[in-house]
Amino acid sequence: MTAILDFLQLHIEMVYIVILSVFLGIEVISRVPSVLHTPLMSGANAIHGVVIIGAIIVMGKAEADNYLALVLGFLAVILGTLNVVGGFVVTDRMLEMFKKKK
Amino acid sequence: MPGLLTLAYLIGSITFIVGLKMLSNPATARKGNLIAAAGMFIAIAGTIFLYEEDGARLHNYGWIFGGLFIGTVVGVLAARKVKMTAMPEMVSLFNGMGGACAMLISIVEFDHLTNGTTTISITKLIKDAVGQAALSGDISIGESFGNPTGKYLIILLGLIIGTVSFAGSMIAWGKLNGKVKDFSFNGQHIVNLAVLAAIVIASAWLLYDVHQQFNSGNGGWTSYPSNTALPDIQFQSMRDTGLINTLFYSILALSVVYGVMFVMPIGGADMPVVISLLNSFTGVAAACGGFLYDNPVMLTGGILVGSAGTILTILMCKAMNRSLKNVLIGSFGGSTAAGGGAKVEGNYKEINIADAAVVMRYASKVMIVPGYGLAVAQAQHVCHELEKLLEEKGVEVNYAIHPVAGRMPGHMNVLLAEADVPYEKLEEMETANAAMAATDVVLVLGANDVVNPAAKTDPASPIYGMPILEVELAKMVIVNKRSMKPGYAGIENALFFQPKTSMLFGDAKSVLQQLVAEVKTL
């Protein structure tokens, strides 16, 4: 219990960011027309690809003899990039079709 | 220069917020997507070139750029080549990749924390110890590294959520492209709950063991000089790693099982909800990474998607008039299998292409109700052709769009937009229903559940309460389907047996092509 409290105290700024971001996310989304549900889901999908940053850190810290970290880190970078790049490109393709509308 | 990286992350976070905001408005959506992508690029480039840990830059640049290159090439190709109908699958697949990425990060970080050794310079140690001594008056080497239980908790959360999202997304992907069939057995919910309980118990056990080892000072955090001549000391964080490792990999395996079992029994009508939910899961898993690395951009990005995704999921549930809990327990598949809904019997009548063409050509108002059948047959272009042809001949043609028609909310809008159908022709459910009574002919193209009157009349039906397009109010209904087989939710549709309904069997694309040819001759 104390460990969790310590951790909480150590990361209190992050906890604040979490709580505020939760409300921000709700606020930003709640008035979206149903036409945009699919592109929005796809766009959000691309944004959580930010997990790639963690993969880059893992990869970049891996020692040369730590094969587990090297192999899994490399895989993680590939998968994360797929998520980011694929996500944004697919979203753009969907939205491209709306461009003729005023 | 760490300040520059902080700035890069700040820019990244802001672009995510602005991007999401702009994505929720049709006029700015495309720009919003590009802004978020630009922010992502800045955050990634910043991490690669500016990230420092204990004063050390990242290395392995060859591997990093190699991975980025492979991911970019494959990602762009896949995203460019995918057909509009396969869009939902694609989103599900990319979502799974993100979940797998979070899973792998957790595995590596766990291994590093548990089995790795950390080399710390004496100078830093003394500095820490002295700092602590000044505070508490007592020097303890182990304490200066902090209790690792919290870190383990975050790693476990990232692992479990990421893995469930990965496994679930793969199943959802397989289901949408028809590779995986619905599968459920009696008592599956109980088994699912048991698996979930096992995950929670194993996690608690692992955390308890870490905590005990840390507190007793017995295993973990004992220091031993790596070389007495050098002022560096190596630490092994945990001495007794057997149990911790076993538990961790059991949790990993159980999470895969849970992800599969979680999505497996859920029927097709709920797939959009499931993908949206898994999408927000991956967001939370990414946010766990943000905690782990004290990384604000991962945290804001992940949590934003987590909360926005949850709201989107709830909006979808509302459109189907079902609670999220109901979807989660997966009762849709269960109750259908249990024979929910009255059996519909009766005779239906067929109509041929020529008659259907005549009826539509001489109607004054036609409403087209597109569904998944249209998408799967790639018939959106020929559908638009038929619409233009009828309009030229003085028939008013509109599209009635059910919010959950197809496999994802907004699926039909995207599909018809691809075929250049003007935006004004797409009517939302309320408007369309109001216009239904004045409509002469409704042409249902491969839609089923969204026009099933059982949703209004039969309380025993699994889709009871879902708002539907009330096509039976129109003067005549022509339903194009490949066969009399029930729709994706597996429910019979009484509409097909009504006297004003005529069935027009065949693949949507070929039927529409024949209709176009026929109407041209009239």
Interface residues (C-beta under 8 A of the other chain):
Chain A: A3 I4 D6 F7 L8 L10 H11 M14 I17 V18 S21 V22 F23 L24 G25 I26 V28 I29 S30 R31 V32 P33 S34 V35 L36 H37 T38 P39 L40 M41 S42 G43 A44 N45 A46 I47 H48 G49 V50 V51 I52 I53 G54 A55 I56 I57 V58 M59 G60 K61 A62 N66 L68 A69 L70 L72 G73 F74 L75 A76 V77 I78 L79 G80 T81 L82 N83 V84 V85 G86 G87 F88 V89 V90 T91 D92 R93 M94 L95 E96 M97 F98 K99 K100 K101
Chain B: G12 F16 I17 G19 L20 K21 L23 S24 N25 P26 A29 R30 G32 N33 L34 A36 A37 M40 A43 I44 T47 I48 Y51 E53 R57 L58 H59 N60 Y61 W63 I64 G66 G67 L68 I70 G71 T72 V74 G75 V76 A78 A79 R80 V82 M87 P88 M90 V91 L93 F94 N95 M97 G98 A100 C101 A102 L104 I105 I107 V108 E109 D111 H112 G116 G146 N147 T149 G150 K151 L153 H211 F214 I275 S276 N279 S280 T282 G283 A285 A286 A287 G289 G290 F291 L292 Y293 D294 N295 P296 V297 M298 L299 T300 G301 G302 I303 L304 V305 G306 S307 A308 G309 T310 I311 L312 L315 M316 A319 P403 M408 P409 G410 H411 N413 V414 A417 E418 D420 P422 Y423 L426 E428
